[in-house]
Amino acid sequence: MSKYNRQKIYEYAEIWAYSRNPVYYNFDNVGGDCTNFVSQCIYAGCRQMNYNKQNGWYYINANNKSPSWTGVEFLYNFLISNRGVGPKGEDTTIDKLEIGDVIQLSFDGIRFSHGLVVVQNGKSVEETLIAAHTFDTFRRKVSSYGYEKYRCVHLV
């Protein structure tokens, strides 16, 4: 896989943070659109899907997509464990994040349920800015969310 184009991820997030790309189904009314949006942003920067039916990461249409395309936990598990084609990630700390990396939030301290894409790398939750869907936003501080805990994934 070639290097991530983090500028393309940023540009995609900027264009689509407050609207929906008609190429993709809007999952707002069926569990939320946050991870769908994060996946779209990642795809804009890597242009490569993993079509493995068991544990891949892909979107063909609303009825033919991998769980990792739209599910918070599934995306995390795919990125961390992927050894095939498509994006790969590693756990990191917030001070090591770059544009296009992923932050996932847990509001109950147990289950991660919201995904964000980094659009400005900071060294803390006060300085790091994100884009997201479901609660549409662009250049919002991570610290403005009322979460119990977060985790960070660096695209490698």
C-alpha positions as CSV (number, residue, x, y, z in Angstrom):
1,M,0.0,0.0,0.0
2,S,1.2,3.5,-0.8
3,K,1.6,6.2,1.9
4,Y,-1.6,7.8,3.2
5,N,-2.5,11.1,1.6
6,R,-3.4,13.0,4.7
7,Q,-4.2,16.2,2.8
8,K,-6.8,14.2,0.9
9,I,-8.3,13.0,4.1
10,Y,-8.5,16.6,5.4
11,E,-10.0,17.9,2.2
12,Y,-12.6,15.2,2.2
13,A,-13.6,15.9,5.8
14,E,-13.8,19.6,5.1
15,I,-16.1,19.1,2.1
16,W,-18.4,16.5,3.6
17,A,-18.5,17.2,7.4
18,Y,-21.8,19.1,7.2
19,S,-23.4,17.2,4.3
20,R,-23.5,13.7,2.9
21,N,-21.7,12.3,-0.1
22,P,-24.4,10.8,-2.3
23,V,-22.1,7.9,-3.2
24,Y,-22.6,6.5,0.3
25,Y,-25.7,5.7,2.3
26,N,-26.5,8.0,5.2
27,F,-26.7,5.8,8.4
28,D,-27.9,8.7,10.7
29,N,-31.2,7.0,11.3
30,V,-29.9,3.4,11.6
31,G,-27.3,3.7,14.4
32,G,-25.4,6.8,13.3
33,D,-23.1,7.9,10.5
34,C,-19.9,8.6,12.4
35,T,-17.8,5.5,11.4
36,N,-19.2,5.6,7.8
37,F,-17.8,9.1,7.6
38,V,-14.5,8.1,9.2
39,S,-14.2,5.2,6.7
40,Q,-15.0,7.6,3.8
41,C,-12.2,9.9,5.0
42,I,-9.7,7.1,5.4
43,Y,-10.6,5.8,1.9
44,A,-10.1,9.3,0.4
45,G,-6.5,9.1,1.7
46,C,-5.6,5.5,0.9
47,R,-7.9,4.6,-2.1
48,Q,-7.8,0.9,-1.3
49,M,-10.4,-1.3,0.2
50,N,-10.1,-4.8,1.6
51,Y,-12.8,-7.0,0.1
52,N,-12.2,-10.0,2.5
53,K,-15.8,-11.1,3.4
54,Q,-14.7,-12.4,6.8
55,N,-12.7,-9.5,8.2
56,G,-12.3,-6.9,5.5
57,W,-13.0,-3.2,5.1
58,Y,-15.1,-2.2,2.1
59,Y,-18.2,-0.4,0.9
60,I,-20.1,-1.4,-2.3
61,N,-23.6,-0.1,-1.2
62,A,-25.7,0.1,2.0
63,N,-26.5,-3.6,1.8
64,N,-23.0,-4.8,0.7
65,K,-20.4,-3.4,3.1
66,S,-18.2,-4.8,5.8
67,P,-19.1,-4.4,9.5
68,S,-15.8,-2.5,9.9
69,W,-17.0,0.2,7.4
70,T,-19.7,1.4,9.8
71,G,-19.1,-0.1,13.2
72,V,-16.9,1.6,15.8
73,E,-15.5,-1.6,17.4
74,F,-15.3,-3.4,14.0
75,L,-13.3,-0.5,12.4
76,Y,-10.9,-0.5,15.4
77,N,-10.4,-4.2,15.2
78,F,-9.8,-4.1,11.5
79,L,-7.3,-1.3,11.6
80,I,-5.3,-2.8,14.5
81,S,-5.2,-6.3,13.1
82,N,-5.1,-5.8,9.3
83,R,-2.2,-7.6,7.7
84,G,-3.7,-7.6,4.2
85,V,-4.6,-4.8,1.8
86,G,-6.2,-1.6,2.9
87,P,-5.5,0.8,5.8
88,K,-3.6,-0.3,8.9
89,G,-3.4,1.3,12.2
90,E,-1.8,1.1,15.6
91,D,-2.8,2.3,19.1
92,T,-1.1,5.5,20.0
93,T,-1.5,8.5,22.4
94,I,-3.1,11.7,21.5
95,D,0.1,13.7,21.3
96,K,1.3,11.4,18.4
97,L,-1.8,11.8,16.2
98,E,-1.6,13.2,12.7
99,I,-4.2,14.5,10.3
100,G,-6.4,11.6,9.2
101,D,-5.9,9.5,12.3
102,V,-8.9,8.2,14.3
103,I,-10.2,8.9,17.8
104,Q,-13.0,6.8,19.2
105,L,-15.0,7.9,22.3
106,S,-16.7,5.9,25.0
107,F,-19.5,7.7,26.8
108,D,-20.1,5.1,29.4
109,G,-16.4,4.1,30.0
110,I,-17.1,0.6,28.7
111,R,-18.2,0.6,25.0
112,F,-16.7,2.8,22.3
113,S,-19.5,4.2,20.3
114,H,-18.4,7.3,18.4
115,G,-15.7,7.8,15.8
116,L,-13.8,11.0,14.9
117,V,-11.2,11.9,12.3
118,V,-8.3,14.2,13.2
119,V,-8.1,17.4,11.1
120,Q,-5.6,19.2,13.2
121,N,-3.0,17.5,15.2
122,G,-2.5,18.8,18.7
123,K,-0.7,17.5,21.7
124,S,-3.8,17.2,23.9
125,V,-7.6,16.9,23.8
126,E,-7.7,20.6,24.2
127,E,-5.7,21.2,21.1
128,T,-6.6,18.4,18.8
129,L,-9.4,19.2,16.3
130,I,-11.7,16.6,14.7
131,A,-14.4,16.2,12.1
132,A,-17.4,13.9,12.5
133,H,-20.9,12.8,11.4
134,T,-24.0,12.0,13.3
135,F,-23.3,15.1,15.3
136,D,-21.9,16.9,12.3
137,T,-18.8,19.0,13.0
138,F,-15.6,20.2,11.6
139,R,-12.6,21.5,13.5
140,R,-14.2,20.7,16.9
141,K,-12.0,20.2,20.0
142,V,-12.0,16.7,21.3
143,S,-12.3,18.1,24.8
144,S,-15.7,19.6,24.0
145,Y,-17.3,16.1,24.1
146,G,-18.6,14.6,27.4
147,Y,-16.8,11.3,27.1
148,E,-15.6,8.9,29.8
149,K,-12.5,7.7,27.8
150,Y,-11.0,7.8,24.4
151,R,-8.6,5.8,22.3
152,C,-6.4,6.9,19.4
153,V,-5.4,5.0,16.2
154,H,-2.6,6.2,14.1
155,L,-2.7,5.1,10.4
156,V,0.6,3.5,9.5
